Amino acid sequence: MSTREPNAPWDEGDDSVSERAAELLAARRFGTWSAEDQGRLDAWLAESALHRVAWLRVEGIAACAEELAAAHSFHLGPDTGRRVHDGGDGFRHRKWMIPLLAAASLAVLLAGGIPLVNYLTQPAEHGYSTEIGGQTLLKFADGTQVELNTDTAVRCRMTSTARIVWIDKGEAWFRVAHNPSDPFTVIVGKHRVTDLGTEFFIRRGSDRMEVAVLAGRASVSTEGTQTAATLKPGDEAIATPQSLSVARKTKEELADELAWRRGLLVFRNAKLSEVVREFNRYNTTKLVIADPSIADLKFSAELQTNDYLAFLNLVEMRLRVRADHDGGNILISRATGRTTGSARLNRGP
């Protein structure tokens, strides 16, 4: 079988109809697809009902293959030891994908018929989640990468006809393989973020969504409202059910917010209450500010996400507070004399 560039003219030649449909699908899915290419595809589909039926069957096989690839197990990343999910990298190798799709589509033509095609083309959602303190890197067949932060749950629909991620809770970083004919969408409650060639990260709170763009652009909108914005690099949007605001962030500020990808939390003149809240996201042992008068004390440091003991040692020295066990929690209060709380904490309750 001959292999053509995505923008090369197409003719029937000696290729079967199903083989041609597979080749066109591969070119659209993984090549540089232009409006001219789409016009040629439309013309080929319009030539006969056989072309259209073959196209539908090949799309169904592709969706099924991608779903099978997305079911691959996790393995440890070579650099950080984080869990990495390979969503089917091998599926990107067109040299074997095209004949595979062609052969599979012929099998469907001969044996399956429309009911099987309808079954195969039903998009499925896959759920992924992390525990408190965990991280997971997802890799999909189109080259898109999604990294989940602590206590995060998402659902993904990544097929040849749809690329959608729902964030049910938590925070995730995205590097999207841009494809103008196949938009990538993230849905957070009633909010929708659409990729325009983008690297970004999103954090879902109880009543709002935060999204910041590092590269490319992304559009943000909220269902049932007129609020919408297009974000460029350095923009951070905060969306609630009633409002959408956009602020500028420096590269350093965005890097600090993404420090969790390196296992770090970075605080620069942050309120003690904010620092405690962040550490509680990453640890099952919860910190509690027992004295409201210390909640607004300011703190700066760069610490490991799971090293709350180092944090407690620092705040004892810098802010003159003490920390004491109280069941499964650690209470932070104002020190009244020489502080020994963290020494006790290092030995346990």
PEBEL-V31213 format. One record per residue. N is the residue number from 1. RES is the residue in one small letter. OMEGA is omega in degrees with one decimal (* if undefined). D_FIRST is the distance of its C-alpha to the first C-alpha in Angstrom with 1 decimal. Layout:
# PEBEL-V31213
n=<N & N>
res=<RES & RES>
omega=<OMEGA & OMEGA>
d_first=<D_FIRST & D_FIRST>
This chain:
# PEBEL-V31213
n=<1 & 2 & 3 & 4 & 5 & 6 & 7 & 8 & 9 & 10 & 11 & 12 & 13 & 14 & 15 & 16 & 17 & 18 & 19 & 20 & 21 & 22 & 23 & 24 & 25 & 26 & 27 & 28 & 29 & 30 & 31 & 32 & 33 & 34 & 35 & 36 & 37 & 38 & 39 & 40 & 41 & 42 & 43 & 44 & 45 & 46 & 47 & 48 & 49 & 50 & 51 & 52 & 53 & 54 & 55 & 56 & 57 & 58 & 59 & 60 & 61 & 62 & 63 & 64 & 65 & 66 & 67 & 68 & 69 & 70 & 71 & 72 & 73 & 74 & 75 & 76 & 77 & 78 & 79 & 80 & 81 & 82 & 83 & 84 & 85 & 86 & 87 & 88 & 89 & 90 & 91 & 92 & 93 & 94 & 95 & 96 & 97 & 98 & 99 & 100 & 101 & 102 & 103 & 104 & 105 & 106 & 107 & 108 & 109 & 110 & 111 & 112 & 113 & 114 & 115 & 116 & 117 & 118 & 119 & 120 & 121 & 122 & 123 & 124 & 125 & 126 & 127 & 128 & 129 & 130 & 131 & 132 & 133 & 134 & 135 & 136 & 137 & 138 & 139 & 140 & 141 & 142 & 143 & 144 & 145 & 146 & 147 & 148 & 149 & 150 & 151 & 152 & 153 & 154 & 155 & 156 & 157 & 158 & 159 & 160 & 161 & 162 & 163 & 164 & 165 & 166 & 167 & 168 & 169 & 170 & 171 & 172 & 173 & 174 & 175 & 176 & 177 & 178 & 179 & 180 & 181 & 182 & 183 & 184 & 185 & 186 & 187 & 188 & 189 & 190 & 191 & 192 & 193 & 194 & 195 & 196 & 197 & 198 & 199 & 200 & 201 & 202 & 203 & 204 & 205 & 206 & 207 & 208 & 209 & 210 & 211 & 212 & 213 & 214 & 215 & 216 & 217 & 218 & 219 & 220 & 221 & 222 & 223 & 224 & 225 & 226 & 227 & 228 & 229 & 230 & 231 & 232 & 233 & 234 & 235 & 236 & 237 & 238 & 239 & 240 & 241 & 242 & 243 & 244 & 245 & 246 & 247 & 248 & 249 & 250 & 251 & 252 & 253 & 254 & 255 & 256 & 257 & 258 & 259 & 260 & 261 & 262 & 263 & 264 & 265 & 266 & 267 & 268 & 269 & 270 & 271 & 272 & 273 & 274 & 275 & 276 & 277 & 278 & 279 & 280 & 281 & 282 & 283 & 284 & 285 & 286 & 287 & 288 & 289 & 290 & 291 & 292 & 293 & 294 & 295 & 296 & 297 & 298 & 299 & 300 & 301 & 302 & 303 & 304 & 305 & 306 & 307 & 308 & 309 & 310 & 311 & 312 & 313 & 314 & 315 & 316 & 317 & 318 & 319 & 320 & 321 & 322 & 323 & 324 & 325 & 326 & 327 & 328 & 329 & 330 & 331 & 332 & 333 & 334 & 335 & 336 & 337 & 338 & 339 & 340 & 341 & 342 & 343 & 344 & 345 & 346 & 347 & 348 & 349>
res=<m & s & t & r & e & p & n & a & p & w & d & e & g & d & d & s & v & s & e & r & a & a & e & l & l & a & a & r & r & f & g & t & w & s & a & e & d & q & g & r & l & d & a & w & l & a & e & s & a & l & h & r & v & a & w & l & r & v & e & g & i & a & a & c & a & e & e & l & a & a & a & h & s & f & h & l & g & p & d & t & g & r & r & v & h & d & g & g & d & g & f & r & h & r & k & w & m & i & p & l & l & a & a & a & s & l & a & v & l & l & a & g & g & i & p & l & v & n & y & l & t & q & p & a & e & h & g & y & s & t & e & i & g & g & q & t & l & l & k & f & a & d & g & t & q & v & e & l & n & t & d & t & a & v & r & c & r & m & t & s & t & a & r & i & v & w & i & d & k & g & e & a & w & f & r & v & a & h & n & p & s & d & p & f & t & v & i & v & g & k & h & r & v & t & d & l & g & t & e & f & f & i & r & r & g & s & d & r & m & e & v & a & v & l & a & g & r & a & s & v & s & t & e & g & t & q & t & a & a & t & l & k & p & g & d & e & a & i & a & t & p & q & s & l & s & v & a & r & k & t & k & e & e & l & a & d & e & l & a & w & r & r & g & l & l & v & f & r & n & a & k & l & s & e & v & v & r & e & f & n & r & y & n & t & t & k & l & v & i & a & d & p & s & i & a & d & l & k & f & s & a & e & l & q & t & n & d & y & l & a & f & l & n & l & v & e & m & r & l & r & v & r & a & d & h & d & g & g & n & i & l & i & s & r & a & t & g & r & t & t & g & s & a & r & l & n & r & g & p>
omega=<178.5 & 177.7 & -175.9 & 171.7 & -176.5 & -176.0 & -178.4 & 178.3 & -178.9 & 171.3 & -174.6 & 179.0 & -179.9 & -178.7 & 174.5 & 178.4 & -179.4 & 177.9 & 177.7 & 178.3 & 178.6 & 179.7 & -179.9 & 179.2 & 178.9 & 179.0 & -179.8 & -174.8 & -170.9 & -179.9 & 174.7 & -170.5 & -177.3 & 176.4 & 177.9 & 176.5 & -179.8 & 177.5 & 178.2 & 177.5 & 179.4 & 179.8 & 179.1 & 178.4 & -177.9 & -175.5 & -178.1 & 175.9 & 179.2 & 177.7 & -177.3 & 179.0 & 178.6 & 179.5 & 179.5 & -178.4 & 179.6 & 175.9 & 178.6 & 178.0 & -179.7 & 179.6 & 179.2 & -179.2 & 179.6 & 177.7 & 177.4 & 178.9 & -178.8 & -179.1 & 179.8 & -176.1 & 177.9 & 168.3 & -176.8 & 175.8 & -173.6 & -172.4 & -170.3 & -176.0 & 177.3 & 177.7 & -179.1 & 177.7 & 179.3 & -177.6 & 174.0 & 179.5 & -177.8 & -179.3 & -178.1 & -176.5 & -170.7 & -175.6 & 178.0 & -178.2 & -175.3 & 177.5 & 177.4 & 179.4 & -179.7 & -179.7 & -179.4 & -179.7 & 176.6 & 178.9 & 178.5 & 178.6 & -174.0 & -169.0 & -168.5 & -176.5 & -174.6 & -179.4 & 179.1 & 178.2 & 179.3 & 178.7 & -176.8 & -175.4 & 174.9 & -177.7 & 179.1 & 177.1 & 176.5 & 179.6 & 177.2 & -179.0 & 174.7 & 174.8 & 175.6 & -177.9 & -176.7 & 173.7 & 178.4 & 175.9 & 177.6 & 176.0 & -176.5 & -172.6 & -178.0 & -178.1 & 178.5 & 175.5 & 178.0 & 178.6 & -178.3 & 177.4 & -178.5 & 172.2 & -176.4 & 177.0 & 178.2 & 169.9 & -175.3 & 169.9 & -176.3 & -179.2 & 178.5 & -177.3 & -178.6 & 175.0 & -175.7 & 173.5 & 173.6 & 173.6 & 180.0 & 173.6 & 172.3 & -169.0 & -179.3 & 174.6 & -176.4 & 164.1 & -168.5 & 170.9 & -171.8 & 176.6 & -175.8 & -178.6 & -177.1 & -175.2 & 176.8 & -174.2 & 172.8 & -178.7 & 179.5 & -174.5 & 178.1 & -178.5 & -177.9 & 176.5 & -178.1 & -178.1 & 171.6 & -177.0 & -154.8 & 161.2 & -174.7 & 172.5 & -174.0 & 175.3 & 179.7 & 173.9 & -177.8 & -177.1 & -180.0 & 176.6 & 173.7 & 177.7 & 179.3 & -176.7 & 177.6 & -180.0 & -179.8 & 179.8 & 175.4 & 175.4 & -178.6 & 177.6 & 179.9 & -178.5 & 175.5 & 178.5 & 177.0 & -177.2 & 178.6 & 178.7 & 171.9 & -175.1 & 175.7 & -177.3 & -178.3 & 177.8 & 173.0 & -178.6 & 172.3 & -176.4 & 172.0 & 178.1 & -176.0 & -171.4 & 175.9 & 179.0 & -178.1 & 178.4 & 177.6 & 177.8 & 175.1 & 177.0 & 180.0 & 179.4 & 178.5 & 177.6 & 177.3 & -178.8 & -179.8 & -178.6 & 178.6 & 178.3 & 176.2 & 179.3 & -175.1 & 167.5 & -178.3 & 179.8 & 178.4 & -179.8 & -178.7 & 175.6 & -179.8 & 179.0 & 178.7 & 179.0 & 178.6 & -179.9 & 179.4 & 178.9 & -180.0 & 177.0 & -171.7 & -173.1 & 178.0 & 171.9 & -172.8 & 175.3 & -178.3 & 174.1 & -175.9 & -178.3 & -177.1 & -176.9 & 179.9 & -172.8 & -175.9 & 175.4 & -173.8 & -173.6 & 176.6 & 178.1 & 172.5 & -170.4 & 173.7 & -176.2 & -176.4 & -174.5 & -179.5 & 177.2 & 176.1 & 176.9 & -178.7 & 176.5 & -178.6 & -177.1 & 175.0 & -178.1 & -172.0 & -171.2 & 179.8 & 172.8 & 177.4 & -178.9 & -177.7 & 175.8 & 172.6 & -174.3 & 178.9 & -179.2 & 172.7 & -178.1 & 177.4 & -177.6 & 179.6 & -179.9 & 178.3 & 178.9 & 178.0 & -174.8 & 177.1 & -174.2 & -175.1 & 175.5 & 177.7 & -177.7 & 179.9 & 177.9 & -178.9 & -177.3 & *>
d_first=<0.0 & 3.8 & 6.6 & 9.8 & 13.3 & 15.2 & 17.5 & 15.2 & 15.6 & 13.4 & 13.0 & 11.8 & 10.2 & 8.6 & 7.0 & 9.7 & 12.4 & 12.2 & 8.6 & 9.7 & 12.9 & 11.7 & 10.0 & 13.3 & 15.4 & 14.0 & 14.7 & 18.1 & 19.0 & 18.3 & 17.9 & 20.7 & 21.1 & 23.5 & 25.5 & 23.6 & 20.3 & 22.2 & 23.5 & 20.1 & 19.1 & 22.5 & 22.1 & 18.8 & 20.6 & 23.6 & 21.9 & 22.1 & 23.2 & 20.1 & 18.2 & 20.9 & 21.1 & 17.3 & 18.0 & 21.0 & 19.5 & 16.8 & 19.6 & 21.7 & 19.2 & 18.9 & 22.6 & 23.2 & 20.9 & 22.8 & 26.1 & 25.4 & 24.6 & 27.8 & 29.7 & 29.4 & 32.8 & 34.8 & 35.3 & 37.7 & 36.8 & 37.2 & 39.7 & 41.9 & 41.7 & 40.9 & 38.7 & 35.1 & 32.8 & 29.1 & 27.6 & 24.0 & 23.1 & 20.2 & 18.6 & 18.1 & 15.5 & 12.4 & 10.1 & 11.1 & 12.3 & 9.4 & 8.1 & 11.8 & 12.8 & 10.6 & 12.0 & 15.4 & 15.5 & 15.0 & 17.8 & 20.0 & 19.6 & 20.8 & 23.4 & 24.5 & 25.2 & 26.7 & 29.2 & 26.7 & 24.8 & 28.2 & 28.9 & 25.7 & 26.2 & 29.7 & 29.9 & 31.8 & 34.1 & 34.5 & 37.8 & 38.6 & 42.0 & 44.2 & 47.7 & 50.6 & 49.9 & 46.3 & 43.1 & 39.4 & 36.3 & 33.4 & 29.9 & 27.2 & 23.5 & 23.6 & 25.8 & 29.1 & 32.0 & 35.2 & 38.2 & 41.0 & 44.6 & 47.4 & 48.1 & 45.1 & 43.2 & 40.1 & 37.7 & 34.0 & 31.5 & 28.2 & 25.4 & 22.6 & 25.4 & 28.5 & 29.8 & 33.5 & 36.0 & 39.5 & 42.2 & 44.9 & 47.0 & 47.0 & 45.1 & 41.6 & 39.9 & 36.5 & 34.0 & 31.5 & 28.0 & 28.6 & 26.4 & 28.2 & 26.3 & 27.0 & 30.6 & 31.9 & 35.3 & 38.1 & 40.8 & 44.3 & 46.7 & 47.1 & 45.6 & 42.0 & 40.3 & 37.2 & 35.1 & 34.8 & 33.1 & 35.5 & 37.1 & 40.1 & 42.2 & 44.0 & 47.1 & 48.3 & 52.1 & 54.2 & 54.7 & 52.4 & 49.1 & 48.8 & 45.6 & 45.4 & 42.6 & 41.9 & 39.0 & 37.5 & 39.0 & 39.5 & 41.2 & 43.8 & 45.3 & 47.6 & 47.3 & 50.3 & 51.5 & 51.2 & 50.7 & 47.5 & 46.6 & 43.9 & 44.2 & 43.4 & 43.6 & 47.0 & 47.7 & 48.8 & 49.3 & 51.5 & 51.0 & 53.4 & 53.6 & 56.0 & 55.1 & 52.5 & 53.7 & 51.8 & 53.2 & 52.1 & 51.6 & 51.6 & 48.8 & 51.3 & 52.1 & 48.5 & 48.0 & 51.1 & 49.7 & 46.5 & 48.4 & 47.7 & 44.2 & 46.1 & 48.5 & 51.3 & 53.6 & 55.1 & 58.3 & 60.1 & 63.5 & 62.4 & 64.8 & 65.5 & 64.6 & 61.1 & 60.6 & 61.7 & 59.4 & 56.4 & 57.4 & 57.8 & 54.1 & 53.1 & 55.8 & 57.2 & 60.7 & 61.8 & 64.0 & 66.8 & 69.0 & 72.4 & 74.3 & 73.2 & 75.1 & 72.6 & 69.4 & 69.4 & 70.0 & 67.3 & 65.1 & 62.6 & 60.5 & 57.0 & 56.7 & 54.2 & 53.3 & 54.8 & 57.9 & 60.5 & 63.2 & 62.7 & 62.9 & 66.1 & 67.6 & 66.9 & 68.4 & 71.4 & 72.2 & 71.2 & 72.3 & 75.1 & 73.7 & 73.6 & 71.1 & 72.2 & 70.5 & 71.2 & 69.5 & 65.7 & 66.2 & 67.5 & 70.1 & 70.5 & 74.0 & 76.3 & 78.0 & 81.7 & 82.4 & 80.7 & 77.2 & 76.0 & 73.5 & 70.3 & 72.1 & 72.6 & 69.0 & 67.6 & 69.5 & 68.5 & 70.9>
